[in-house]
Amino acid sequence: MFKNLRTFRLNKSWLLDTEQIQNRLEPHAFVSGSSQDPVSIGWTEPRDGEGLVYSLNGQILLSVRSEKKLLPATVINQVAKAKARDIEEGQGYRPGRKQMREIKEQVITELMPRAFTVHKDTLVWIDPVNHWLVIDTASNAAGDEVMSLLAKTFDLFPAEPLYTELSPAAAMTSWLAADDVPAGFTIDQDSELRSTSESRAVVKYVRHTIGSEEAQRHIQAGKQVTRLALTWNDKISFVLDDGLTLKRVTPLDVLTEKSSAVESEAELFESNFTLMTSEYAAMFNALLEALGGEKIVV
């Protein structure tokens, strides 16, 4: 199941079926980069042996793989300085800024074939029923990578930003101050309050319940809630941030027990995906309503 929900509104014009999506993904499938490619990104199989598109009950799962070659800046600087010393001895004076940039570029080219290579897969869930596009990442950079690949893959960009009538920060601040949340939700222990003044002072509570009086003092001092841990219907816990991203999403026992009876890995994958796409969608619809509903931006 997804651990993070970075959610966008799926374009209402989205009418592609599984085969059409597969055809769009194939030209952009992941291919490992050459020795000189610092970054490679493309679509990969969400489940081995089942193609680039996993579809179940009308819900769609995709996977983006990024490959990055890591060259620590300290290593680059050490090798560049050694080369610069050799050049200084030969030409009789220190290399200038332009020459140092050229030396660093040469060092990067020389070291790239020996760089560490790391892979990361990021899942994408497309919900044509509720019109959501969800990326499983808490990272803005990873989210931007996925959105960029989506833009290259589809003629019609499939997603739009999602806005709510109440900003998450304003709503969470109100909930914490009153120690009261909309029906179906409860406040958990983790929270973060950030000053809106130039000081940008931050107060964090980790595994600690903040009382309404304490919260009100921080709010009266000019702070807003930017992160708040919540539980929905005793089924799913998560941390909501001021950008409307849900992080540390965790299904509770009442859901995970439903998957414990399955036997094979394939059955477990199907069971988890079915539970996620039904329960997460219901939770997000409830959260959207708690935030005053969707705000239509023209």
N, C-alpha and C positions, 0 to 999 in steps of 0.2 A: 504494500500500500504506500501511497505517497506520504512523505514526511513533511512536505511543504506544499502550499497551494498559492501559487502566483497566478491569479485568475484574470482572464480577459473575456470580453463579450465576443462570442463567435458571430461572425457576420451572418445576418439573416439570409443572405443570398447563397450561403454554403449549401450546395446540393450534390457534392461529389460522393459517389459510392466507393466501396473499398477498392475495387479494381482501378477506378480513376485516380484515387489517391496513390495507390501503388505505382501507377504509371508516372505520376508527377515526382515521386520520391526517387525512383531508380536513377535518373541522370545525376542526382545529387547524393548518391549512396556514399558512405564513408570509404575512403581509400587512404591508406597510411601514406604520409608525406615522404618526400625524399630526404636525404641527409641534410639538405639546406633549408627545408621548410620548417619554420619555428612552430607553426600552428596548422593543423588540418582538422576539418570538421565536416560531418556528413551524417546521413541517416543510417541507422543500423537496425538489426532485428530486435524488437522488444522481448521476443521469446525465441530462442535458438531453433532454427529449422522451420519457422512458420512465416517467413517473409517479412517485409518491412512494415507491414500493417497487421496489427492484431485487432480483431474485431469480435465482439461478443455482445449479444443482445442490443445491437445498434450502437454500442459504445466503441470508441476507437482509441487504441494505444499506439503511440509512436515512440521512437527512441533516437536521440541525437548523441553521437559520439564525437568528442573532441580529443585531439592528440596534441600535446604540447611538449616541446623540448625545453628542458630547464638548464639554463646556464647561470649559476650564481654570479651576481654582480661582483662579489669579492674576487672570484676567480678571474673574471674578465679584467678587472682593474689590476690585479697582480701581474698577469701576463702582459698587459698593455704597458705597465710601468717598466717591466724588464726590457721590453722591446724599445721603449722610449730611451732608456739609459744607453742601449747599444747604438741607437741612432745618434744620440747626443755625442757619444764618443767619436762617431764617424764624421759628423758634420761640424762638430765644435761648438754647438749651441743647442739649448733645449728646444724640443719641438713646440710650436705654437698651438693654439686652440684648434685650428683647422686641421693641423697635422695629427694632433692627438685624437680627434674624431675619426680620422682616416685609419689610424693605428687600431682603435677600438673596433671599427667595422671589420678590419682585416682579421683581428683576433677572434671575433664572433664567427666569421666565416670558417676559420681554421678549426675552431673548437666545436662547432655545431654537430659534426658527425659523431662526436664523442659525448654529446649531451645526454642527460637522462631523459627518457621518454615516459610520459604518464598519460593514461587514458582516463576519461571520465564519461559516463553515460548519464544523460539527463532525459527523464521520461516526460512525454507530452500526452495529455489526455484530452481528446476531443469529444464533447458531449453534444451531439446534434439535437437531442431532445430538449434540454434546458438551455441550449445555445451558450455553452461555456467552452473556453479553451484554457487548459490549466497546465502550468509548467511546474515540475517538482524540483524547485530550487529556492534557496533563501538568498542566493547571490544575485545582485543586480547585473554583474558582468556576465554570468552564465545565462541569465534570462535574456539579456540583449543578444547574446550569441544565437540562442534559439530563435528569437524573433527575426534576426537577420537571415537565418537559413530559411525560415518560413517565407520571407519576402522573396528569396531567390527561387523557391520551389513552386510557389503558386502564382498564377497570373493575377488572380484576385486575392489581395492580402486577407487572410481569413479572420483576423482578430482586431478588435478595437479596445482602447482603454475602458476600464469600468469605473464609473463614478457613482457615489451615493449622495442622497439629499443631505445627510448628516456626515460630516467628515469623521473618519474613525477616531481621530484625536479628540474632537469635541464630544463625541458620544462616549468614549471610554472615560474621559474626564468626568462627565456627568454621572456615569454609572458608579465610578469609584467614590466620588464625593457623597453620593446618596446611599452607597452600599446597596444598590438596587439595580438589577439588570432586567431586560425584557424576559418574558416567560420562556422557559426552556433552557435558559443559560444560568450558570452560576460562576462567581468569581473565584479563582484559585489564588495561589500564594504569590506567584511572580508578577512583578510590575516594574515599570520604569516611568519616571516623571522627569521632564526636561523643561528648563526655563525658556521662556519665549524672549527673554531680554538678551542683550549682547553677551552676558556672562555665559550663557548656554550651560548653566549648572545642571548636573544630572544626579538624580537619586534613584538607586536601584534596590529592589527588594527581591531576594532570592530565597525561595522556600520559607517565606516569612509573610504572614498575613498583616496587611496594613489596615488599621482601623479607619473609620470614616472621619473621625476628628483629626487624626494625623494627616490623612489625605487632604482634608479641607485646608489645613495650614499650608501645605505645599502649594495647593491650587491658589489660595489667596495670595501667596508670595509670587505668583506669576508663572507657575509651572503647569504644563499640560501632560496628560498621560500619553506616552508614545508606544508603550507595549503593555499588554495586559493578558494574563493567563486566564482562560475560560474553559468551562466544560459545557457541552451541549447534550441535554437529555440523558445525562449519565452514561453516554455512549462514546463520546469523542472529546479528548482534551486537546487544547492548542493554545498558542500564543498569537494574539492579534497585534499587528503593528500599525503605525499611522499611515502606512502606504497600502493598506488593505491586503497585506500578505499574511497568510496563516503559516506559522512556523511551529516546529516540534509537534506536528499533528500525530496523535496517538490514539488508536482505537482502544477502548477499555474492554474489560473481560467479557461484558455482555455481548460484544461483537466477536471477539477473538475465539470465544468458545464455540461459535457456530462453524468455525473453520477447523476445529480440532478433530472432527470426526472423519474428515476426508483422508484417503489413504495415499494416493499417488501424488507426485509433484505436479503433474498437469492438473489434477483435480484441485489441488491447493491453490495453484495460480488462478484458475478459473473462479474458485470460490472467493478469494481475496479481491479479485478484480470486480466481481459482481457486487460484493459487499461495499467496496469503495465507491463504485459508480452510483449506487443507490443511496447509501447513507451520507456520503460526502456531499452529493448534490442537494439532498434534503437539508443538511446542516447549513450549506452555503446559502440556500434560499431563505432559511430562517434568519441567518445573520444579515442578509441583505435587507430583509424586512425590519430587523432591529435597528438598522442604520437609516431608516426612513424611506427605504426603497431606492430603486435605481434613478439616478439623475440623468436626464437626457440632455446631452450637450450638442447644440446645433452649430 
